[in-house]
């Protein structure tokens, strides 16, 4: 049979037991100290009282007169008994200079030798001592009786039994113990109330469980790649894991804990989301070099206690989505081109069936020359493969939407010009989003057209995208690059992210992004990205 192992006492229970034992030890120690101290003080007080009684008897004229009689005991015995009652002492013994008793509470002991030390009193001195005599242990005082010539003519001893002193002290200690028990009870009740609250806050866990939970908490906190940020009620950082520091660009920052969110130097939209009182769900925000999905949830328990923030890095996902959108556009363009090619093929076949072979050849040749001319134009201007493929796909996609996309004559980018430090993904993000934005702007305009210019000059790569749309209000020149800003209706996936991604990619490469009015109306976006000096190829007629 397996015996159940008792569960360790909770932390609150352990603290209650420790505090109860501590209070009991303190009270018991204080009671013992008080008992010993009171006993000593009582003995000293008894000695002073006995000395006062003895000296008052030694100075009494009636005592001096009785000593001069033939039988001193006859007068001194009643006097001594009366003083005992009045002065509240246990015995008064009057004796001759040799220590033979004239008085004693027990008449049978009168005439016998005094039990105790009287040598000092016989020499005219005074003494107080604790001594065991015929009545038991007592605190006694012995003083000489002197005549007018300062001669010792007798001795007086007054005393109080230790038993009486102890009885008095026990009464005081009993009262003290009563107070101590009351203090212990109050302390126990207070400790119990405090520990009930502690048990509620610790959920009844013991110290080992709390320590283990803390270890798990720390391990999980630093193992999670997603960012975790906890803010207190004043929106100060209470906790942040390694992922949160990395995603917010705070890896090199020390002393982040306790810092207000407003002082972290984050982008304004992200700061506003973190400071918002209402929860945020899957909001997309941009930092200097990342795209983050932010979720916030307030922690409340009758009052606002803080906010839990989770951060997910979707920079790579956003880039892949951009590439996927480009591929989807290419696919749609190819489908449309296939449809058009089928129509043209049917036309050629029909002409041949009608016996007009020469016209069929001329029609097919003209179509091939037109398609080849477009390809030759793009490749001749931009032989860099990634940008050339992007421009060909975007050209077909724009034509499907009724917008003419042309590569300007000033464009010139040779293959191998771009350095390895400039990834193709960033170029696709920059140029693809600018073209998509320009096509959207040019739709519905007269002679809808988008002009792309790409060349290298000096140590810079210059990309320009101009459209024939309505242009950008100068008041919005900075706002258009912020996430969420758009002059177009919001779609299912939201608006205002493309240009923000463009600016992020440009800043990541240390470049510059501007928007101005195009020569023929509309807007012109210009991007300048740094290149190595050796790789740059000046273009005649290009920008200096």
N, C-alpha and C positions, 0 to 999 in steps of 0.2 A: 504493500500500500504506500503510495507516494503522498507524503505530507505536504500540504500547501505551504509555499514560502511566503511569509508575510511581506507585504509591500512596504518599502521604506517610507518612513514618515515624511509628509510633505514639508517643504521649506517653511511654511507658516507654522506648522506644528513643531518643527525643530526650534524655531525662534521662540515660540511660546514657552516650550519647556526650558530653554536656556534662560529666558528672561525670568521665568518663575523661580528657577533655582538660584539665579543671581540675586533676585529680590530677597529670597529666603535667607541666603548666606549673608547678605548685607544686614538684614534685620537681626539675624541671630548674632552676628558679630557685634553689632551695635549694642544689643541687649547684654551680651557678655561683658563688653567693655564698660557699659554703664553700671552693671552689677559690681564689678571689681572696683570701679572708681567710686561708686557710692559707698561701698563697704569701707574703703580707706578713708573717705571723707567723714563717714559716720564715726569711725574709730578716732579720728583726729578731733572731731567735735565732742565726742564723749570724753576724751582726755582733757580738753579745755574746760568742759563742764565740771569734771571731777576736781581739777586743779582749783577752779574758782570756789567750789564748795569747801575744799580742804583749807584754802587760805582764809576764807571768811570765818571758818571755825577757829583757826589758829589765832586770828586777830580778835576774837570775841572776848570781852572782859570777864564774862561769866565763866568761860573755860579757864582763864588764868586763875580766877578765884577758887574754882573747884579743885584745880591741881594743888593748891596750897593747903587743902584740907587733908585730914588723915585718911579719909576714904574717898578718893576722887570718883570712883565708879558710881557711888550713890547718886551724885548729881549729874555726872556726865552721861550715864547710860540713857536716862529719859531724854536728855537733850539730843543725843546722837540719833535716837529713833525718830524724834520729831523732825530733825533736819533731813533725815532720809526720806520721810514722807513729803516734806515741803519742797525739797530740792530735786525729787525724782531721781535718786541714786539708789543703787542696790545695797551698798553698805557704807557705813562711816565708822572707822576704828580710830579711837584716841588711845595712845599708848605713852608709856614713860620713855625717857631717852634710850633705854636698853631694849625697847621693843616689846615690853610686857603689856598686854592689852588691858585698858581700863574699860573699854566698851566693845561690844560686838553684837550683831543681830542675833547670834546664838549665845545665850547667856552662859552655856556650859564652856565656852571657849574664852570667857573673860579670865584674865590672870595667866593665860598661856602666851607663848612667844608668837609674835606676828610672823606670818609666812610671806616672805617677799624681800626685796632689796630695800634697806633703809640706811645704808652706810652714808650715802650722799646727804640725806636729810639730817643724819646725826651730826654732820659737819656743818650744818647750816644752809645746805643747798636744797634745791627742788628737783623732783624727777617725776616723769610719767612713763609708765611701762605697761606692757601686756603680759600678764602673769597668771599662772594657775594656782589659786589659793584654796582655802577651805570651801568656798562657795562655787568653785569652778573657775574657768578662764574668764578674766575680767580685764578691762582697761582701767588702771588705777593711777592716782596721783598721791605722792607722799610729800608733805611739807613740814618743816620744824615749827614748834611753838617756842617763841623766844620771850624772855623777860625784858625788863627795861634796860638791863646791862648787856643785852644781845646774847645772853646765854641760852642754850637750848634746854628747855625745861620739860619738853614733851614732843610727841610726833602725832600728826594727823594723816590718816589715809582715807580717801573717798574713792569709790569705784563703781563702775557700771559693768554688768556681766556682758560678755560677748554674745551670749544667747539672746539677750534683749536687743543688742545692736543688730544682730542678724535678722531678728524678727521684723525690726523696723525697715531694714533694707529690703527684705523679702516683700514687704507690703509695697514699697516703691517699685521694685522690679515687676511685681504682679501688674501694677498699673501700666508700667512701661510695656510689658508683654502684651497687654490688652491693646494698647495703641499700636504696637508692632504688628499684631495679628490684623488689626483693622487696616493698617498701611499695606500689609501683604495682600489682603483681600482686594483693596482698591487697585493696587498695582496689577494683580492678576486679572481683574475685570478689564482695566485699561489695556493690558497686554492682549487679552483675548479679543477685544474690539478691534485693536490695531491689526492683529493677525487674521481676523476674519476678512478684513479689507485686503490684506496682503494675499490671503488664500484666493480671494476672488480675482485679484489681478494676476496671480501666477497660475491660475486655473488648477490649484491643488497639486502642482508638481513639486517634487523635491529638488534639492540642490543638484544632484547628479543628472536628473532629467533636464533641468534648466541649462546646465553646462553642456550636455549633449545636444540639446536643441540649438544652443548658441553656436556650437561647432558646425552642425548641419547648416545652420543659417549662413554662417560665414562661407562655408564651402560652396553652397548653392549660389550665393550672391556673386562670388567671383567666377564661378564656372559658367554662368549664363552669359551667352554672347550678346543677347539683347540688353539694351540699356534700361536700368531701373533707377528711378529717382524718387525720393520721398521728401515732401515739403511739410513743414510744420504749419500751424495756424497762421503764422505771420509770413508765409511763403518764403521761409528760409530753408536752405538745404539741410535736411536732417540726416540723409543717407544717400549715397551714390555708389554704384558698383563700378568695376573697371570698364564694362561695356558702355555705361553712361558717360564716363569721363572721355572715352575715346570718341564716341559719336558726337558729343557736344564740343569736342576740341579742348577739353580741360585736363588733358593728361599731364601737362607740365605745371598745372596750377596746384599750389599747396594752400591749405586752409580753406578749401571750398565749403566744408561743413560749417554751417552757421551763416553763410553768405546769402544775401537776398537774391532771388532770381533776377531781379532787375539790375543787379550789379555783376552778372556773369558775362556780360558783353555778347549776348546771343542776338540774332536778328529780331527785329521788332515784332513781326507776326508770331514767331515762336515764343517770345517772351510773353506776348499777350495771351497766347493759348495756355501757357503755364500759370499765368496769374488769374485766369478766368475761374469764376466760382462754379459754373456749370460744367458737367463732364464733357469731354471731347472724345469722339470715337473715330479712329482711323483717319485723322486729319494729316494731310501731306504738307510738310514744311521743309524749307531749304535752309541749310547752313552754308558756310563758305564753300565746302566741297562735298556735301552729302545731301541726299534726299531722304528725309525721315518720315516715318508714319508714327504719329503721336496719339496716345490714348491717355486720358486723365480720368481719375475717379476720386471724388472727395471721400475722406475718412471722417465719419461723423458718429457721435454718440451723445445726442442731445445738443451738442454744439460742434462747430467745425473744429476738427482736430488737425487737419492737414490734407494733403493730396498725394496720391500714388500716381506716378507717371511712368509709362512704359514707352520705350523708343525702339523702333525697328529700322534698320538700314535697308532701304530699297533702292540705293543708288544704282547697283548693278542691274536690279530688276527693271528700273526705269529705263536704263540704257538699252536693255534687251527688248523692252516694250517698244522703244523708239525704233530699234532695228526691225522688230517684228512688224510694226506699222509700215515701215518702208518696204519690207518684203511683201506685205499684203497689198500695198499700192502697186508694187511691181507685178504681182500676180494678177491683180485686176487689169492693169495695163496690158499684160500679155494676153489675158482672156479677150479683152477688147480688140487687141491687135489681131488675135487669131480669128475673131469674128470678121473683122475688116478684111483680113487676108482671104478668108473663105469667100466673102462677097466679091473680092477682086478676081479670085480664081474662077468663080462662077461666071464672071463677066468675060474672062479670057476664053473659057470653054464655050460660052454661048457665041462669041464672035467667031470662033473656029467652026462651030457647027453651022453658022450662017454663011460660011465660005469667005469670011473676011479675015484671013490669016494675018495679012500685013498689019491691019488695024489692031489685032490681038497682040502681035509682037510689040508694036509701038506703045500700046497701053501698059503692058507688063514691064517694058523697059523703062518707061517714065516713072512707074511706081517704085521700081528698084532703085533708080537714080535718086528719087526723092528721099527714100529711107537711108540710102548710103550717104547722101549729102549731110543729113542730120548727124549720123554717126561720125562721119569724117570731121564735121565742124567741131563737135564736142571733143573728140580724141585729139584733134590737131591743137586745140586750145589747152586742153587739160589732159595730159597723157598719164598723170598719176592715176593708177587703176581704181582706187577706192572712190575718189571724187568723180572720175569719169563715169563709173557705173552708177553712182548716185545721181549724177546730172542726167544721164540717159533715162533712168527710171522716172525721175521727177518730171522730165520733159514729156514723156508719154502720159504720165498721170495728169499733168496740167492740161495737155491737149484734150484728154477725155472730159475735163471739166470746162472746156471752152476757154482756156487761158493759154496764151502763147508764152512759152518759156524759151528765152534765147540766151546764149553765152556771148558776151560782148567781145569785140575784136581785140580789146586790150588784155584779154585773159591769156595767160601763159604759165603753165605749171608742168615742168618736165618730171618724168618718172625718176624716183630716187632723190627728189629735192627735199622731201620732208624728213626731218631727223627722227630717230627711234624714240626720242623723248616726247614726240607729239603723236599720241595714239590715234589710229584711224577711227576708233569709236567716238572720240571727242569731236573729230571733224564731221562725222556723220550727224552727231547731235547738233552741232552748231549750224552747219549748212542746211541739213534736212529740215530743222525747225524753222529756220529763217525763210526757206523756200515755201514751206507749208503755210506759214503765216502770211507771206506775200501773195500766194495764190488765193487764199481766203479773202485778203483785202482787195485783190484785183477783180474778183468775181462781180459781174454786173456793171463794170465800168466800160466806157467806150474804148474799143481796141484793147481789151483786157490783156495785159502783158506784164511779164516778170523778167527782169534782166539780171543776169548773174555775171559778176566779174571776179576773177581769181587770178592773182599774180603774186610774185615775190619781188620785193624791192629792198635793197640794202640787206638788213638782217631781219626783215619782217615778212610774214605771209599776210596778204591783204585779201579779204573776202568782202564783196559788196553784193547786196541783194536789193534791187529797187522794184517798186510796183507802181501801177497806175491807179491805185485806189484813192481813198479820201485823204490819206496822210495821217499823221499823228499830231494831235494838238500839242504845241510847245509846252503847255502846262503839265502835260502827261509824259514828258520826255523821260523822266526818271521812273514814274510809276509803272510804265509798260513792262519793265523788267522785274517787277515784284510779283511773287506768286499770288495768283488769285485775281490779278487785274486783267480785264478784257473789255473791249468795246462791243463784242459780239455776244449774242444770247448764249446762255449756259447750256451745254449739252449734257448727255447722261454721264459722261466721265468728268465733267467740270471743265472750266476754261482757265486760262492764265498761267499754265505751267510751262508751255513751250519756251517762251522768251526767258523765263526765270531759269530754266535748265541751260539755255544758251549762255546767259550771263555767268552761271556757275561754272560751266566748262571753260569759258574764256578766262575767268579769274583763276581757275585751277592751273591754267597754262601761263599765267602772268601776262595776259593780253589786255586789250582795250576794246570796249563795245560802245558804239554811239549810234544815234538815230537822227537823221536830218531830213529836210524836204528834198525829194528827188527833182531833177531838172524838169521833167515833164509832168510834175505833180505827183502826188502820192508820197510814199515814205521810202527812205533809203537807209538800210542798216549796214554799218561798216564794222568789220572785225579786223583787228590787228593782233597777230600772234608772233612772238619772237622766234626767230630761226638762227641757226649758227651762221656766222658771216661767210664761211666757205660755201655753204649750201645755197645761199641766196643768189638769184640771177636777176640783174637789173633788166627792166623792160623799157624799151624806148617809148616815150609818150606816156609812160606810167607815172604814178604818183611818187614824188620825192619825199 
